Amino acid sequence: MAKTVNRPFVGVDRHSPTSTGRISRRPHGQQWLALVAGAFTLAQLLLVRPGMGLGWDESVYVSQVGSHVPAAFFSAPRARGVSLLVAPIVSWSSSTALLRVYLAVLSGLGLFVALRVWRGLFPMRVLAAAGALFATLWVTLFYGPQAMPNYWVALGALACVGCFVRAQADRFDRAALWGVGLSVALMALMRPTDAVYVTLPLLFLVVCVRRWRRPKLLVALVAGLVAGAGEWVVEAYVSYGGLAQRLSDGSKVQGGLGWNIAVDDQLRSLGGRVLCRPCTGAMPAPPVMLWWFALPVVAVLGAVIAVKARRGVNSLLLLACAATVGFPYLFLIGYAAPRFMLPVYILLVIPVADALIHLVTAPGGGRRPVAATLVALGLAGHLAVQFAVLEHTVHGTTVSHQDWADTATQLHRLGVKPPCMLTGNEDVPIAFYTGCSSVDTGGNNANTTADAIVRAGQRIPVGVLTTPDAKPPAYASTWEAHRVGHLMAYVAPAVQAGG
């Protein structure tokens, strides 16, 4: 495997940490990164399919900027980054397919940029292999074309660490400084708390380790956090009663943050459960979970190999940031979603690729063909598992989204048409598909009262959704009941069927 040179190159600050190595600026091999990114985009369009409707959280983000639906309640933990990301499309079009294509192309381009930041810090073959490993995870393919924040936090994390290393190696690299600030801002715009966790090791180094201190780097990190999270903080005081109150409310929405080992929850979600809350039931089959255990082990092996080759700082930084951003989702939260771990996966895949390539290329006599065969068989089995889970997840998600669309069609036939209001079971996504506003009198999305709903029912169509075995709220007990899909709809008496 190619080695980096452990001395500052010409023009670099002689006090830079030497183990970051020489940075090659040759463009050779970048076509492989472009190929990986292009294949990733194509795979999303073919395997996830643009026709898959919008999910619950997606409907909330899209409704904030979409012109065809009322804005859904925006709970305390959410940030506006995704809404800004999709605004160029949803501000003028209601086409979900167009939005999926736009996000698939954008996610492929983002992957190329994030990997390219690391050119010269690792061999191009390592970066291309890392991109391929990340792009073929079922969770990456599934969420790449979705209006969700975690994939973009992952790209920001990878770009941030790469730009940080480049800026440390060359204090005259202004592009790297800008890259640090912009990538941190991207993360903070999407999920402010994730941005803090990703940057903790970097902030520690520039503040507490003398050889790593760079005032400009500290400014770039802090400025990125402020720029990205500024709107979220201002909104906290305008709409949520202050920053402390918003953080407290966000903790409650997530079930109360505290010591809570959620490793088993994450394992249960690997079988394709997009939201594991409550996270009960059997574990997936062992082949579905094997890669999850192998990923950190091989990543540590890659870091050990890099350290022995005296070029370990890059890998160790990636591992440190992966550990801090993964910690809250593994030990502080009482449920799981596979998308939460995307920043961890993208930070680990470079050391993993480094280790795998070392295993199949290092001199070893007769052991080299054996290692290459084992790695090839392992990757083939891994890909088979990933695509099987992806197909299962896409099918189940498409069916559930179609159920919401069918329920919306039935509500339209009952006279619940825009302008209208829905409340009750699954009211947020169904309201989005129906074109109604969604309201709740309790729970995480509480934003109205029963009296307000009754008054609204005298002016516009109002429906209350419940499960078939549940009773409606007292104010709707005399409303006409209808079966809509797998739910019951109690429609305000002012609404005439078909009217």
Secondary structure, DSSP 8 states (H G I E B T S, - for coil): ------S--TTS-TTS-GGG-------TTHHHHHHHHHHHHHHIIIII-TTS---HHHHHHHHTT-SSS------TT--SHHHHHHHHHHTT---HHHHHHHHHHHHHHHHHHHHHTTBTTB-HHHHHHHHHHHHTSHHHHHHTTSS-SHHHHHHHHHHHHHHHHHHHH-TT-HHHHHHHHHHHHHHHHH-HHHHHHHHHHHHHHHHH-GGG--HHHHHHHHHHHHHHHHHHHHHHHHHSSSHHHHHHHHHHHTT--SSB--HHHHHHHTTT-S-BSS--S----HHHHHHHHHHHHHHHHHHHHHHHTT--HHHHHHHHHHHHHHHHHHHB-SSB-GGGGHHHHHHHHHHHHHHHHHHHHS--TTHHHHHHHHHHHHHHHHHHHHHHHHHHHHHHHHHHHHHHHHHHHHHHHTT--SS-EEEETTHHHHHHHHT-EEE-SSSTT----HHHHHHHTTTS-EEEEE-TTS---GGGTTSEEEEETTEEEEE-TT--TT-
